[in-house]
Amino acid sequence: MLTLRLSNPSKANALDLAMLAELDAQVARVTGDASVRVVVLRGADGGPFSSGADIGQWAPMPPEVFARDWIAHGNAIFRRFEALRCPTVAAIEGICFGGGLELALCADLRVAGPGARFRFPEVGIGAIPGWEGGPRLARLVGRGRALEAVLTGREIDAALAQAWGLANLQGAGHGFEDELAALVQRLASVSPHAAALAKAAVLDDGRTPSFHAQAGAAIKASPDSEIGIRAFAARATASF
């Protein structure tokens, strides 16, 4: 497991260009290191995940620079993080607002602590969730709920996040770390080759008609397939 921590403590972990660059570097690192089976993205222990995108950086930008160097640049990095071959988990214990929520939505799964709060405040300051958070949220919770969250800026607590499907798990108190550790252990125990292809299949969402056949052939030809089939026949737990 690789844990990545958002750190900009003076601004409640607001995302700035330096943090985006570091995230991209870590994505490249994971891409080249097959030993990383799970990536956990989190903020301060018991504190904020991220207060959003650092307005101090993007507010002074002219529109064309903002579009290129902030929106398009950030989206390219977020898409690379979303497409990582291994499972990713966002561990959220405090505020997860704006651009921070958009980043959390790029993770495969989200675990919410009792103090987790989610919000898109952008329209209230004359902005939009530009890092594709709206459509990602809509795919998780449905168009109506996503529009409600984006257009009203309502705050969503951990319980409602789980009820909506925004959070996969909710852990209370010390149970948060237990839930997170158990989830990571489950993700790390499956076939890494199969996990990568299964994740890619979900992200492809049927857009490539031949994808599942090609992915199925690839995993069937891999050593993981033989390991899994032998374990199944022996009624044992496969070890990848």
C-alpha positions in Angstrom: 0.0 0.0 0.0 1.1 3.5 -0.8 -0.3 6.4 1.3 -0.4 9.8 -0.3 -1.1 12.7 2.1 -2.4 16.1 1.0 -0.5 18.7 2.9 -1.1 22.5 2.8 -1.9 23.0 6.5 -2.2 26.8 6.5 -5.1 26.5 3.9 -6.7 23.3 5.1 -5.0 21.3 2.4 -6.2 23.6 -0.5 -4.9 22.2 -3.7 -2.3 24.3 -5.4 0.0 23.9 -8.5 2.8 22.4 -6.4 0.4 19.8 -5.0 -0.9 18.9 -8.4 2.6 18.4 -9.7 3.5 16.2 -6.7 0.3 14.1 -7.3 1.3 13.7 -10.9 4.8 12.6 -9.9 3.3 10.0 -7.6 1.0 8.7 -10.3 4.0 8.2 -12.5 5.8 6.4 -9.7 2.9 4.0 -9.1 2.6 3.4 -12.8 6.2 2.2 -12.9 6.1 0.2 -9.7 4.1 -3.0 -9.9 4.7 -3.7 -6.2 2.1 -1.0 -5.2 -1.2 -2.8 -4.9 -3.4 -0.1 -3.4 -3.1 3.7 -3.1 -4.7 5.6 -0.2 -5.2 9.3 -0.6 -5.9 11.2 2.6 -5.5 14.5 4.4 -4.5 15.3 8.0 -5.3 12.5 10.6 -8.7 13.4 12.0 -8.7 16.7 10.1 -9.4 18.2 6.7 -9.1 16.2 3.5 -9.0 19.3 1.4 -10.8 22.7 1.5 -10.8 22.9 -2.3 -8.7 24.5 -5.0 -6.5 27.3 -3.8 -8.3 30.5 -4.8 -5.2 32.5 -4.1 -3.6 30.9 -7.1 -6.4 30.7 -9.6 -8.2 34.0 -8.9 -5.5 36.3 -10.5 -5.3 34.2 -13.7 -6.7 35.7 -16.9 -9.5 33.5 -18.4 -7.3 31.9 -21.1 -4.5 31.1 -18.7 -7.0 29.8 -16.1 -8.5 27.5 -18.7 -5.2 26.1 -19.8 -3.0 26.1 -16.7 -5.5 25.4 -14.1 -8.6 23.6 -15.5 -7.1 21.6 -18.4 -3.8 21.0 -16.5 -5.7 19.8 -13.4 -8.1 17.6 -15.4 -5.2 15.8 -17.2 -3.6 15.0 -13.8 -6.9 13.9 -12.2 -7.6 11.6 -15.2 -4.2 10.0 -14.9 -4.9 9.4 -11.2 -8.4 8.0 -11.9 -6.9 5.6 -14.5 -4.2 4.1 -12.3 -4.0 0.4 -12.7 -4.3 -0.4 -9.0 -7.3 0.3 -6.7 -7.4 3.8 -5.1 -9.1 4.8 -1.9 -9.8 8.4 -0.6 -9.9 8.4 3.2 -11.9 11.4 4.3 -12.2 12.5 7.9 -13.0 16.2 7.7 -14.0 18.8 5.1 -13.8 17.7 1.5 -14.9 20.7 -0.5 -14.7 22.0 -4.1 -11.6 20.8 -5.9 -10.8 18.5 -3.0 -14.1 16.7 -3.5 -13.4 16.5 -7.2 -10.1 14.8 -6.4 -11.8 12.4 -4.0 -14.3 11.5 -6.7 -11.4 10.3 -8.9 -10.6 7.6 -6.4 -12.2 4.2 -6.9 -13.6 4.1 -3.4 -14.2 6.6 -0.5 -14.3 5.9 3.2 -15.9 8.6 5.3 -15.2 9.3 9.0 -17.8 10.7 11.3 -16.6 14.3 10.8 -16.5 14.0 7.0 -18.3 16.8 5.1 -18.7 17.1 1.4 -19.7 20.3 -0.6 -19.4 22.0 -3.9 -19.4 25.7 -3.0 -18.3 27.0 -6.5 -21.6 28.5 -7.8 -21.8 30.7 -4.7 -18.6 32.5 -5.7 -19.2 32.7 -9.4 -17.3 29.5 -10.4 -18.0 25.9 -11.4 -16.5 22.6 -10.4 -14.1 22.7 -13.3 -12.2 19.5 -12.6 -15.1 17.3 -13.9 -16.5 16.8 -10.4 -20.1 17.3 -11.6 -20.3 14.4 -14.1 -18.2 12.1 -11.8 -20.7 12.8 -9.0 -23.6 12.2 -11.3 -22.3 8.8 -12.3 -22.2 7.9 -8.6 -25.3 9.4 -7.2 -27.5 10.2 -10.2 -28.1 13.4 -12.1 -30.7 14.9 -9.8 -28.7 14.5 -6.7 -25.5 15.8 -8.4 -27.4 18.8 -9.7 -28.7 19.4 -6.2 -25.2 19.3 -4.7 -23.7 21.5 -7.4 -26.4 24.1 -7.8 -27.4 24.6 -4.1 -23.9 24.1 -2.5 -25.6 22.0 0.2 -23.3 20.3 2.7 -23.4 16.5 2.8 -22.5 14.7 6.0 -21.0 11.2 6.2 -24.3 9.4 6.7 -25.9 11.1 3.8 -22.8 10.6 1.7 -23.1 6.9 2.3 -26.9 6.8 1.7 -26.4 8.6 -1.6 -23.5 6.3 -2.7 -20.9 9.1 -2.6 -19.1 7.3 0.3 -18.7 3.5 0.1 -18.0 3.0 3.8 -18.6 5.0 6.9 -16.4 4.4 10.0 -17.2 6.0 13.3 -14.4 7.0 15.7 -11.6 4.5 15.9 -13.7 2.3 13.6 -12.6 4.6 10.7 -9.1 3.2 10.7 -10.3 -0.3 11.1 -12.8 0.0 8.2 -10.0 1.6 6.1 -7.5 -1.1 7.0 -9.9 -3.9 6.3 -10.8 -2.4 2.9 -7.2 -2.0 1.9 -6.4 -5.6 2.9 -9.3 -6.9 0.8 -8.1 -4.8 -2.2 -4.5 -5.9 -1.8 -5.4 -9.6 -1.6 -7.0 -9.9 -5.1 -5.2 -10.6 -8.4 -3.5 -7.3 -9.3 -3.8 -8.1 -13.0 -7.5 -8.9 -12.7 -8.1 -5.8 -10.6 -6.4 -3.6 -13.2 -8.4 -5.0 -16.0 -11.7 -5.0 -14.1 -11.2 -1.4 -13.1 -10.4 -0.5 -16.7 -13.6 -2.2 -17.8 -15.7 -0.2 -15.4 -14.0 3.1 -16.6 -14.5 2.0 -20.2 -18.3 1.7 -19.4 -19.0 -0.3 -22.6 -17.7 2.4 -24.9 -15.3 -0.1 -26.6 -17.3 -3.1 -27.8 -14.3 -5.4 -27.9 -12.8 -4.3 -24.5 -14.2 -7.1 -22.4 -13.2 -9.8 -24.8 -9.7 -8.5 -25.0 -9.4 -8.0 -21.3 -10.8 -11.5 -20.7 -8.2 -13.0 -23.0 -5.4 -11.0 -21.3 -6.3 -12.2 -17.8 -6.9 -15.8 -19.0 -3.4 -15.8 -20.4 -1.8 -14.5 -17.2 -0.3 -16.5 -14.3 -3.0 -15.0 -12.0 -5.7 -17.0 -13.9 -3.9 -20.3 -13.3 -3.4 -19.4 -9.6 -7.0 -18.5 -9.1 -8.4 -21.6 -10.9 -6.1 -23.9 -9.0 -7.1 -22.3 -5.7 -10.8 -22.6 -6.6 -10.5 -26.3 -7.4 -8.6 -26.9 -4.2 -11.2 -24.9 -2.2 -8.4 -22.7 -1.0 -7.8 -19.0 -0.9 -5.7 -17.8 -3.8 -2.5 -16.0 -3.0 -1.4 -13.5 -5.7 
